[in-house]
Amino acid sequence: MRHARDFAVTVLALATLGVVAGVLWSILAPRPPYVVTGRGPVLADPSTQALIAADGWFAVVTGAFGLACGAAGYSLSRRGRPLAVVAGLAAGGLLAGYLATVVGGAVNLGSVSVAASGRNLPTVAGPLELTAQGVLVAWPMLAAGAFAALEGLAGYRDSPLRRPFGGRDPYGPISSYDISGGSAR
């Protein structure tokens, strides 16, 4: 029962942070310029870099949250049940990434728009959306990866591989030689 509770708490905490990440993404990411025509909104500059910048900012924001969540999940799960926390980091990271896209697209806080080249038509800031869907996995991958890296470091620190042969020299003690005469003491 405690495993299910740890999993659920991890997923819910990450979902809450996903909303915060969406607001932060909305503040930081530029919006592409659109021109409103009779047919509806049309991308004003097809060569705009704002679409790529929005994906990049999403990856940076969710990646930073993923690293922080992985480290926090590791430190909080030191008392046991790390498998439930890792599964919660993966599932919650996917949910948080999805919520960040929904909230970031709906919230129009920063509203930084990029100027369009070409004719001087009135432009409006377009919606914030992802064009590269692969960045949705930045959060869960970095969260689980940070957890695994910290677990590996702690496991190596406590490992007998650091002290082979029980800390003893397998060839016996090294005798000290007198440097001047070369004879053993």
C-alpha positions as CSV (number, residue, x, y, z in Angstrom):
1,M,0.0,0.0,0.0
2,R,2.9,2.4,0.8
3,H,4.3,1.8,-2.7
4,A,1.0,3.0,-4.3
5,R,1.0,6.0,-2.0
6,D,4.6,7.0,-2.9
7,F,3.8,6.6,-6.6
8,A,0.6,8.7,-6.3
9,V,2.2,11.4,-4.3
10,T,5.1,11.6,-6.7
11,V,2.8,11.8,-9.7
12,L,0.5,14.5,-8.1
13,A,3.5,16.6,-7.0
14,L,5.0,16.5,-10.5
15,A,1.6,17.3,-12.1
16,T,1.4,20.4,-9.9
17,L,4.9,21.4,-11.0
18,G,3.8,20.8,-14.6
19,V,1.3,23.7,-14.2
20,V,4.1,25.9,-12.8
21,A,6.4,24.9,-15.7
22,G,3.7,25.7,-18.2
23,V,3.4,29.2,-16.8
24,L,7.1,29.7,-16.8
25,W,7.3,28.4,-20.4
26,S,4.6,30.9,-21.4
27,I,6.6,33.7,-19.9
28,L,10.0,32.8,-21.5
29,A,9.1,31.5,-24.9
30,P,8.6,33.8,-27.9
31,R,5.4,33.6,-29.9
32,P,5.4,33.5,-33.7
33,P,3.8,36.4,-35.5
34,Y,0.5,35.8,-37.3
35,V,-1.4,38.0,-39.7
36,V,-5.2,37.9,-39.6
37,T,-6.6,37.6,-43.0
38,G,-10.1,36.8,-44.4
39,R,-9.3,33.1,-44.3
40,G,-8.1,33.3,-40.7
41,P,-4.7,33.7,-39.0
42,V,-1.7,32.9,-41.2
43,L,1.9,32.6,-40.1
44,A,3.4,36.0,-41.0
45,D,6.9,34.8,-41.6
46,P,7.3,31.1,-42.5
47,S,11.1,31.3,-41.8
48,T,10.6,32.5,-38.2
49,Q,12.8,31.0,-35.5
50,A,10.1,31.5,-32.9
51,L,8.7,28.0,-33.4
52,I,12.1,26.4,-32.8
53,A,12.7,28.8,-29.8
54,A,9.5,27.7,-28.2
55,D,10.5,24.1,-28.4
56,G,14.0,25.0,-27.0
57,W,12.5,26.9,-24.1
58,F,10.2,24.0,-23.3
59,A,13.1,21.6,-23.3
60,V,15.1,23.9,-21.0
61,V,12.3,24.5,-18.5
62,T,11.1,20.9,-18.3
63,G,14.6,19.6,-18.3
64,A,15.5,21.8,-15.3
65,F,12.4,20.7,-13.5
66,G,13.2,17.1,-14.3
67,L,16.7,17.3,-12.9
68,A,15.4,19.0,-9.8
69,C,12.6,16.4,-9.3
70,G,15.0,13.5,-9.8
71,A,17.4,14.9,-7.2
72,A,14.5,15.6,-4.8
73,G,12.9,12.2,-5.4
74,Y,16.2,10.5,-4.7
75,S,16.8,12.4,-1.4
76,L,13.3,11.7,-0.2
77,S,13.3,8.0,-1.1
78,R,16.5,7.2,0.8
79,R,14.3,5.6,3.5
80,G,13.1,2.9,1.1
81,R,10.7,2.1,-1.8
82,P,12.8,3.8,-4.5
83,L,11.1,1.8,-7.3
84,A,7.7,3.5,-6.6
85,V,9.4,6.9,-6.7
86,V,11.2,6.2,-10.0
87,A,8.0,4.9,-11.6
88,G,6.2,8.0,-10.2
89,L,9.0,10.2,-11.7
90,A,8.5,8.7,-15.1
91,A,4.7,8.7,-15.2
92,G,4.5,12.1,-13.4
93,G,7.1,13.6,-15.7
94,L,5.0,12.6,-18.8
95,L,1.9,14.0,-17.2
96,A,3.7,17.2,-16.1
97,G,5.1,17.7,-19.6
98,Y,1.6,17.4,-21.1
99,L,0.2,19.8,-18.5
100,A,3.0,22.2,-19.2
101,T,2.1,22.3,-22.9
102,V,-1.6,22.8,-22.2
103,V,-1.1,25.5,-19.6
104,G,1.6,27.2,-21.5
105,G,-0.6,27.4,-24.6
106,A,-3.6,28.6,-22.6
107,V,-1.8,31.2,-20.4
108,N,-0.6,34.2,-22.3
109,L,1.7,35.8,-19.8
110,G,5.1,36.8,-21.4
111,S,3.6,37.3,-24.8
112,V,7.0,37.9,-26.4
113,S,6.5,38.0,-30.1
114,V,9.0,38.0,-32.9
115,A,8.8,40.6,-35.6
116,A,7.9,39.4,-39.1
117,S,9.9,40.3,-42.1
118,G,8.2,41.5,-45.3
119,R,5.2,43.7,-45.7
120,N,4.1,46.0,-42.9
121,L,0.9,44.2,-42.0
122,P,-0.5,44.2,-38.5
123,T,0.6,41.1,-36.7
124,V,-0.6,39.4,-33.6
125,A,1.2,37.0,-31.3
126,G,0.3,33.5,-32.2
127,P,-0.4,30.6,-29.9
128,L,2.4,28.9,-28.0
129,E,2.6,25.2,-29.1
130,L,5.2,22.5,-29.6
131,T,6.4,21.6,-33.1
132,A,8.8,19.0,-31.9
133,Q,6.9,16.4,-29.9
134,G,10.0,14.7,-28.7
135,V,10.7,17.4,-26.1
136,L,7.8,16.1,-24.1
137,V,10.0,13.3,-22.7
138,A,12.7,15.7,-21.4
139,W,11.1,15.8,-18.0
140,P,10.7,12.1,-17.3
141,M,14.0,11.1,-18.9
142,L,16.0,13.6,-16.9
143,A,14.2,12.9,-13.7
144,A,14.7,9.2,-13.9
145,G,18.2,9.7,-15.2
146,A,19.2,12.0,-12.3
147,F,17.7,9.5,-9.9
148,A,19.6,6.6,-11.4
149,A,22.9,8.6,-11.5
150,L,22.6,9.5,-7.8
151,E,21.7,6.0,-6.9
152,G,24.7,4.7,-8.9
153,L,27.1,7.1,-7.2
154,A,25.8,6.1,-3.7
155,G,25.9,2.5,-4.6
156,Y,29.5,2.8,-5.8
157,R,30.5,4.6,-2.7
158,D,29.2,1.8,-0.5
159,S,30.4,-0.9,-2.9
160,P,33.1,-3.4,-2.0
161,L,34.6,-2.7,-5.4
162,R,36.1,0.4,-4.0
163,R,38.1,-1.7,-1.5
164,P,39.2,-4.8,-3.3
165,F,40.6,-7.7,-1.2
166,G,39.0,-6.2,1.9
167,G,41.3,-3.2,1.9
168,R,44.4,-5.5,2.2
169,D,47.2,-5.7,-0.3
170,P,47.0,-9.1,-2.1
171,Y,50.8,-9.1,-2.5
172,G,51.7,-8.5,1.1
173,P,53.0,-5.3,2.7
174,I,55.5,-3.3,0.7
175,S,58.8,-3.3,2.5
176,S,60.4,0.1,2.7
177,Y,63.9,0.4,1.2
178,D,66.6,2.7,2.3
179,I,67.1,5.1,-0.6
180,S,70.8,5.7,0.0
181,G,71.9,2.1,0.2
182,G,69.1,0.1,-1.3
183,S,68.9,-2.2,1.7
184,A,65.7,-3.1,3.4
185,R,65.2,-1.9,6.9
